[in-house]
Amino acid sequence: MSTTVSSVDRISTLRSVVSNWAGLITSALLSLILTPILIRGLGNLYFGMFMLVTSLLDSCWLLDFGMRTAMFRYIARYRGTGEREELNRTFSSGIVLAGISATLIVVLALCAALVLPHFFSVSAADRPIFRHLLVLCGTSVAASYLAQFLGTYQCAFRRFDFYNLNTAFAGILRATLIIAALTFHAGVRTVAAITLFSSLLALANALRLTHLADRDLSFSTGSVSPGRIRELFGFSSSAFLGTLGDQLRFFVDSVVIGRFLGVAFITPFVIPGRIMVLYRELGMSIASPLAGEMSAAAGRANPQELRDRFLHATRMTALLSFLIGLLLLLNGESLIRLWVGPGFSSSVALMLVLLAGYILMIAQQPSVDLLLAQGKHQLRGWWNLAEGAANLVLSIYWARRYGLFGVALGTAVPMIFVQLFLQPWYAMRTISLPMMHYLRDALLRPALCASIVLGVCGAFRTWQHAYSVSWLFLSIAWQAALFVALAWAFALTASERGSLVRRLRPNVRETELTSA
């Protein structure tokens, strides 16, 4: 029986990782296709305005108050213990809070439409457009918020495939309609309306998929529990500080640029920003399923199992982070030039500055998941908030002196400091793991693989080639193949290689899964 359950867990984890990757590939392709089309179709001014509005409204995700993080943890635990009544109580309490937050998002968007056009010195002719964008995109964010909440429930039931399927469906629909609209010379308001329509359809689909993930789930007002709400808030309050810090770190740059440099300057910064968002989501595609394994180990109160799963998770995310970071370092200039054209050379330097922080952050994402799994994330919330505040202050200060380059520095410098000096030190203390063991067992071999590939590329000057799609794909292919070969031979342990081989083989019959 235990073997069968273990096989089911392996298949569930593999399905989650594969679906996350499929979703990210879809998201990446859509972003790669849409971004240059939007820039050319809307122009720098209106594309920058659209990105400014979306960045402003992204701050409304703060109304989550860390609740989705708490929901994932509690739902995963109650699912593991089979407590049906607690699952229904948690879901019913959470969905009521999500509905209240979604309503507040719409109200805030309406209020912002009255104030913000003057704050950003939008011309009188463009103010109605700016207001319409705020209302349409604000309603879209509210619908997406509810869909994300339902997606969290699906992921807690290890149905990441449902969540990614719905996200891909909404993204493909949105991209198709936007391309068709821009072909007929539609404006930025039409783009916002299409975004709202896609979000509403995604919400409807999320309701259906949640029922498929948990057919026994039921909602009733009687299941809404003030005690459970307090319990969720108790856990989520510290997670909220982390969310607030992330918001300041990842989404205020467009606001700073729009305020101090001008709306049109947002466009060259958005290009590397889009790449970093995809990079971060790619890292989370592996980290999220592994985080569930750490939460289960923490629930079983097995310190050694928790340490082993943490080191394994860090090796996996470090390998992915170093690989993607290396490919961007070597091929980023070609990628940006072929993607959006030769007029955005400044975006390359911005990408390299941001890359320094993101490589460290994504490689050490399991440290964050470790703290959440143990419920020891309170201090992390405070330093994340401090990092976000430092990002805001430094970005404003350096933007006035160095322009867009200063905004990138304001983001990267606090991120590097936290990832080098605060986060790993505190995470190791919570599981009594010596820092040298962490560096040796989790990060050293992935870093050596990246260094070898970088040395080979440097010796042959592989980045000096013509700007063509065929050369770009060829370069990425052989660089990635060399890294993967080195990782397989030297970075992965024998047990990890064996586990990967077993997961790729269908060694569990359907009857065994059903009986389990």
C-alpha positions, -999 to 999 in steps of 0.1 A, spaced: 0 0 0 28 24 9 45 17 -24 13 25 -43 7 57 -24 44 67 -30 39 60 -67 7 81 -67 26 110 -50 53 108 -76 29 109 -105 9 137 -89 42 157 -84 53 150 -120 19 160 -133 20 192 -114 55 201 -126 47 192 -162 15 212 -162 33 241 -146 59 240 -174 33 237 -201 14 266 -186 46 287 -184 56 278 -220 22 290 -231 24 322 -210 59 328 -223 49 323 -260 19 346 -255 40 373 -239 67 370 -266 40 373 -293 19 400 -277 44 424 -264 59 436 -298 24 436 -313 10 458 -286 40 481 -287 36 486 -325 -2 486 -324 -6 511 -296 26 530 -297 50 538 -268 26 562 -251 -5 541 -250 14 509 -244 32 526 -215 -2 539 -202 -17 504 -204 13 490 -185 11 518 -159 -25 511 -153 -19 473 -149 10 480 -125 -11 503 -104 -40 478 -102 -16 450 -94 -13 466 -60 -49 456 -54 -36 421 -49 -25 434 -15 -62 430 -5 -54 393 -5 -37 400 28 -17 368 23 -49 347 24 -41 326 -6 -8 315 10 -27 305 42 -54 288 22 -29 266 3 -13 256 36 -45 247 55 -63 231 26 -32 209 18 -31 199 55 -68 191 59 -67 172 26 -38 151 39 -57 143 71 -90 137 53 -110 162 75 -139 169 52 -157 193 75 -126 214 80 -121 216 43 -156 230 37 -153 254 66 -120 267 53 -132 271 18 -165 288 28 -147 312 51 -121 320 25 -145 325 -5 -165 351 15 -133 370 23 -123 368 -14 -157 382 -25 -153 411 -2 -118 418 -15 -129 416 -51 -157 442 -44 -131 465 -28 -109 462 -58 -137 475 -81 -144 504 -57 -108 514 -55 -105 513 -93 -135 537 -96 -119 561 -70 -85 559 -88 -102 569 -121 -110 602 -105 -76 610 -90 -47 594 -108 -49 611 -142 -39 644 -126 -12 627 -104 6 614 -135 1 646 -155 -18 629 -182 -29 653 -209 -65 665 -210 -72 646 -242 -60 613 -228 -76 615 -194 -109 598 -204 -88 570 -219 -68 566 -187 -100 566 -166 -117 539 -188 -86 518 -186 -86 520 -148 -123 509 -146 -120 481 -172 -88 467 -159 -98 471 -123 -129 449 -128 -107 425 -147 -84 423 -117 -113 416 -94 -125 387 -116 -89 374 -118 -86 376 -80 -116 353 -75 -103 329 -102 -69 328 -85 -85 320 -51 -103 291 -67 -70 281 -84 -53 280 -50 -78 255 -39 -72 234 -70 -34 235 -64 -38 225 -28 -56 194 -41 -25 188 -64 -45 198 -95 -20 223 -108 -30 210 -142 -65 224 -138 -51 258 -127 -27 259 -156 -53 248 -181 -76 276 -171 -48 302 -172 -37 290 -206 -73 291 -219 -78 327 -207 -44 338 -221 -49 323 -255 -84 337 -258 -72 372 -248 -42 371 -272 -63 359 -301 -89 386 -296 -63 414 -291 -44 405 -322 -77 405 -342 -87 438 -327 -53 455 -334 -55 442 -370 -85 464 -374 -67 493 -357 -85 491 -324 -73 512 -295 -61 506 -260 -96 507 -245 -106 478 -267 -75 459 -254 -87 465 -218 -123 454 -226 -109 422 -241 -88 416 -210 -120 420 -188 -140 396 -210 -112 369 -208 -110 373 -170 -148 368 -166 -147 336 -187 -117 323 -167 -136 329 -135 -166 309 -147 -143 281 -158 -125 281 -124 -157 274 -106 -163 243 -128 -127 231 -124 -128 235 -86 -158 212 -84 -139 187 -106 -109 188 -83 -130 182 -52 -164 168 -60 -174 166 -23 -167 204 -18 -198 223 -6 -203 260 3 -228 272 29 -231 303 50 -234 281 80 -198 268 73 -184 303 74 -165 303 107 -153 334 125 -128 312 143 -114 299 110 -112 334 96 -91 345 127 -69 314 123 -63 321 86 -56 358 93 -32 348 121 -11 328 96 -16 352 67 -7 384 85 30 377 82 26 363 47 9 396 39 40 416 48 59 394 23 32 401 -3 35 438 4 72 436 0 68 417 -33 44 443 -45 68 471 -38 97 451 -53 81 439 -85 54 463 -95 62 499 -84 89 504 -109 64 514 -136 48 539 -112 82 554 -103 91 557 -140 57 572 -149 59 597 -122 95 609 -124 106 600 -160 74 600 -180 49 574 -192 66 567 -225 98 556 -206 79 527 -191 80 507 -224 118 500 -225 117 490 -188 87 467 -193 107 446 -218 133 432 -193 105 433 -167 84 409 -187 114 385 -191 121 386 -153 84 378 -146 85 348 -169 118 338 -153 103 340 -118 72 320 -128 94 294 -144 112 289 -111 79 288 -92 67 260 -116 92 236 -99 92 253 -64 54 251 -59 49 213 -61 81 208 -40 67 233 -14 37 210 -9 61 181 -1 79 203 25 45 212 41 36 175 43 70 167 59 66 196 84 31 183 93 46 148 100 71 165 124 101 147 109 131 171 110 154 150 89 128 144 62 122 181 61 159 189 57 163 163 30 133 176 10 145 212 15 180 204 1 165 185 -28 141 213 -36 169 239 -35 191 218 -58 163 216 -83 154 253 -83 191 263 -82 198 242 -113 168 258 -131 177 293 -119 214 291 -130 204 275 -163 179 302 -173 201 330 -159 230 317 -179 210 315 -211 197 351 -206 232 363 -198 247 348 -230 217 354 -253 197 382 -238 209 408 -263 199 386 -293 166 377 -277 155 414 -271 167 425 -305 148 397 -323 118 401 -301 110 438 -301 135 452 -326 169 470 -326 155 502 -310 156 489 -274 193 483 -268 190 501 -234 167 472 -223 197 448 -225 216 466 -198 185 469 -176 180 431 -179 215 423 -169 212 444 -137 179 428 -128 193 393 -136 219 395 -108 191 396 -82 167 372 -98 192 344 -101 198 344 -64 161 349 -55 148 320 -77 176 296 -67 167 301 -30 129 301 -33 127 268 -13 140 288 17 108 309 16 87 277 12 105 262 41 96 290 64 60 289 53 58 252 58 69 255 94 48 286 101 81 305 108 77 332 82 70 362 104 105 376 103 107 370 66 76 391 61 92 421 78 125 419 59 106 415 26 86 446 35 119 464 43 134 452 10 103 465 -9 106 499 8 143 501 1 135 493 -36 110 521 -37 133 547 -20 164 537 -40 145 536 -73 132 571 -68 166 584 -57 186 568 -84 160 574 -111 167 611 -108 204 606 -112 207 576 -136 173 573 -152 160 538 -161 194 523 -150 189 537 -116 154 522 -113 169 488 -121 196 493 -95 170 502 -70 153 468 -75 185 446 -77 206 459 -49 181 453 -20 173 419 -35 209 408 -36 215 419 0 186 399 13 194 368 -7 230 368 4 228 379 40 193 375 56 172 348 40 196 318 39 209 325 74 175 326 90 161 296 70 191 274 81 185 283 117 149 271 117 160 235 107 194 235 124 213 230 92 249 244 91 254 270 64 284 252 49 262 221 45 236 241 27 261 257 3 279 224 -3 248 201 -7 224 225 -24 242 253 -43 278 243 -50 273 218 -78 246 238 -97 270 268 -96 299 247 -109 278 235 -138 269 271 -147 306 282 -143 318 254 -167 293 263 -194 301 300 -190 338 292 -193 332 271 -225 311 299 -240 337 325 -231 365 305 -246 347 302 -279 331 336 -278 298 320 -286 277 352 -282 294 369 -311 271 357 -339 246 372 -364 212 383 -351 190 356 -364 163 333 -350 181 302 -361 214 312 -344 196 321 -312 178 287 -310 210 268 -319 230 287 -292 203 281 -266 200 244 -276 237 235 -273 243 256 -241 213 241 -224 223 206 -235 258 210 -221 244 223 -188 218 195 -185 245 169 -192 268 183 -165 239 186 -141 229 149 -147 265 137 -142 276 159 -113 248 180 -97 221 154 -91 225 127 -65 222 90 -75 188 89 -58 176 119 -76 186 105 -110 168 73 -101 137 91 -90 136 111 -122 139 79 -143 111 63 -123 88 93 -126 92 92 -164 81 56 -165 44 46 -162 51 20 -136 18 22 -118 -13 5 -132 -46 24 -132 -62 -3 -110 -36 2 -84 -43 40 -84 -80 34 -81 -76 9 -52 -53 34 -34 
